[in-house]
């Protein structure tokens, strides 16, 4: 059973770079859209809030697979413009998870204590200065853990790109390996699971570094140190 394991690892690894490209591209686009849409939902202008809410509800409320098929198969029929498979996948991942991320940004900004907003007004900060210097740095600390979960979900969502023939890891396993090694299906998919697990651990590690950096920037202690101090009953 395990004699073919090195070959399976090699073939699945051939799709690793494409999976990483789709994940990183999706994360970048989703992050940008999350902040733009999340802050737009807090706009004083009703039209801006309404347009943003439509985007969020449409992309959260429809199937990710159907979104992928629509962009890749339907859009060319309507416009004559055919997206490359990988770019179509990145676009769907970014738009879909950006809609979820918008709610994370909105909620984190609203969680900043009201006193912080009042202090900014007392210091005569402009709305942009308030957001950039005071509100967003504090909100970022609250955003990182849910964004960590979101990015891991996005990584797993790259497996859907196999439906439009993107040669990522799941495509390599299901299209290249399984038809030729039907007796080793369990081993093939176990190896595939391990690939995704390792990538998820890498994302979590990087996001925890970001969380610690963001906490230091606003003068907060890491959670472990806070817990240790609380148990000790004093300052370490």
Buried (B, 14 or more C-beta within 10 A) or exposed (E): EEEBBEEBBEBBBBBBEBBBBBBBBBBEBBBEBBBBBBBBBBEEEEEBBEBBBEBBEEBBEEEBEEBBBBBBEEBEEEEEEEBEBBBBBBBBBBBBBBBBBBBBBBBBBBEBEEEEBEEBEEEEBEEEEBBEEBBBBBBBBBBBBBBBBBBBBBBBBBBBBBBBEBBBBBBBBBEBBBEEBEEBEEBBBEBBEEBBEEBBEEBBEEBBEBBBEBBEEEEBBEEEEEEEEEEEEEEE
